[in-house]
């Protein structure tokens, strides 16, 4: 059963400043999270009347990061930097998420390995209607700084 999340997203997300796209974390459990994102003109992906539907994959990735950061926070640890490795079949019925809309993003863990690899089913709803879905593959190394240095 999901429980309410009472911590602010800036505590559980490694993204900072304008790149933190999520507005709030709502509820979660050991394998899932529900978050929201308000579509506003200060979004770095803003153009015209809103944010392109293709940005939905980043909202989903940040939902997964929020889940990982919230679980780390429950263990008394800071959020770690993770990486979106890819997506299978991102489908979005919207060309634009319009100003003033609230996206409800859900991420459900399907697989999580001891090596930090995971897969999540994700979906975005607006006013109760599903507008996007995808399966994301992610990686959370034990030490992201060392991983980046080794990869360079």
C-alpha positions, 0 to 999 in steps of 0.5 A: 500500500502506498504511503504519503510522501511528506518530504519536498522534491528538492530533498529527494531529487539530485536535479537542481534549479530549473532542471528540477521539473517535478513539483511534488511527490505524492505517495510511494512504496517499496516499488512505486511512486506518484509525483506531479509536475506543473506546466509553467513558462519557467520550464527550460523546455518551454516553447509556444504554449507549453512543453513538448510531449517528447519531454514526457520521458524526462518527467518519467526519468525524474519520477524514477529519480524521486523514487530512488531519492525518497527510498535513500532518504528513508535510509538516512542517505542522500539521493544519488545521481542515476542515468537514464539508459534508454526507453522502450516504446515511449508513446505520447498522445500529446504534442504539447503539455499546455500551460497550467496543466498538472501532469501526474507521473507514476513509476513502477519498478519491474526489476532492480538489480544489485548492480544498480540496473533497473527497469520501470513502467511509467505513465503520465496522466492529465485529469485522470486520462493517460497521455503517455507511457514507456518502459525506462531502463536506468542505472544507479552506480554505487559511486556516480563520480567514480563512474563518470571519471572511469567512463571519461 
